[in-house]
């Protein structure tokens, strides 16, 4: 609508008053980046602005030589009369919601986010989600269906550790398919490292290094080539993307039990599709109650829903009496998809 602080343009979400884009999917002069997943952080922009805690990770993903202005969470920068600040999103290291204020109006673009239910233990790998009051809230809806309800991390990691320990006792490698950025590090921080060696695919180890450089404590890990003894492989937990098992570097994996860690594992059909021994419902996005809680906490009178189950969430919000619309975007679910 005319006068909106953030609109959709062919390049991505655009702030006309400030002349910048948020997570643009085409090359632009000025890009505010919510987090380093490939569908939100793309190479080729002239100038970047992102959270300082994730600056090293962003550079590792899109280029060490990028022109990057890094902001601390809550710090404000004024650009063309528009105040921009970044606030924790709880999704991955450095993930941020973008608060945009101009002439008394406040909009917040969430990027991807994960809320922490009351009483839950916060994720050790990134800052927890913080609600930001605003007039208009642009929210993701990756898991915007009522079927999606996450269990506690304590219960979930108890099951993962039991699966790993059972495999180790039988001399089977535990192969966990997971996304290299965010999910792998959350798994490393949550599992019982005393069970056996933690082995990471070559796409995962550089990201582990970026997390450690940012001060995130992760247990010791190694590349597959560091394990030569069959007994070590039999006790190992291997974290890798789904396509990696065909890689020559994983030739040491002979007897294995396979699993996938993803919010999509909530549905039985997805577990069967992957031909997996186990599926663990572990997501870095908000579930249905989390989405509704974040929207309520924003205090926004208008909600714009992006990538995911937009129509379902928009309809529900309208039934609650809120003004709700949707933006079609080029964002995917790269942080969760099993392929």
C-alpha positions, 0 to 999 in steps of 0.5 A: 500500500502507498506509504508502507514502510516496507513493500515488496519489489522484484529484488525483495523486501524494500524500505522506500523511505530508507532506500534499502532492502531486507534479505533481497534475493537479487543484487542491490546496493544496500542490504540488511541481512537477517541471518546467514542462511543461503535463501536470506543472505546472498552474495553480490550486494554492494553494502551489507548490514547485519548483527555483529555476533554473526559477522564472521559467519556471514563473511564465511558464507558470502565473501570475506571481502564484503562491505559490511556494517555490523550492529550490536543487538539493540544498537540503532543506525540512522539511514536517510532518516530511518532508524534501523536496529537489529534484535535477536531472532533465536534462529541461528547464530547472528539471526535478527529481526529488523526494526524499522522506524520512521515518522512515528511508525514502527515496522519489524521484519522477523526473518526466520525465528524460533521462540523459547517457551516459558520455562524451557532451557535457552539454546546455547548456540544463539541469542534467544528470541526477543519480542519487539513492539511494533505497528506492523509485524512481518512474520515467517510461517515456515511451520504455520500449521496447527499440527506443528508443536515442538517438544522440549529439548530435554526430552528430544535430546534424551531420545537422540542420545539413547539412539546414539548410545544403542547404536554405539553399543552395537558397533553401528555408526549413527548418521544424522542428516541435518542442515550444515548451518544452525542445526548441526551446531545445535545438535553438537551443543545438545548431545552427550559427547561422552558416547563417542566421537563427533564427526562432521562433514566438510561442509559443517566443520567451517561453520563450527569454526565460525561458531567457536570464533563467536564464543559459542562453546561446542564439543570437539569434532573432527573430519571423517578422515581423522577416523581410520579405526572401525571401532571408532566409526562404530561409536561415532555420531556423524553429522552431514547433509543428506547427499553426503553419504555418497561422498568418498570421504565417508567410505568408513561408514559401513554399518549405520543407522540413519536419522534426520533432524528437522521440523518436517519429521513431525509428519509420518509421510516425511519420515517414510519419504526419506527412508530413514531409521529415525526422524527427530523433530528438531526445528530452528523455526517457531512452531504454531504456538510460537508463531502466535505467541510472537505475533501477540507479543509484538502488539502489532495491529497489522500482520504480514505473513511470508514464506510458509503456510501463509494462507492458513496463518492469515485466515486464522489471524483474521478470525482473531480480528487482526488485519492480516495479509501476505507477501510472496517471497523467494525465501525457501526453507533451506534451514529445514528441508530434507533435500 
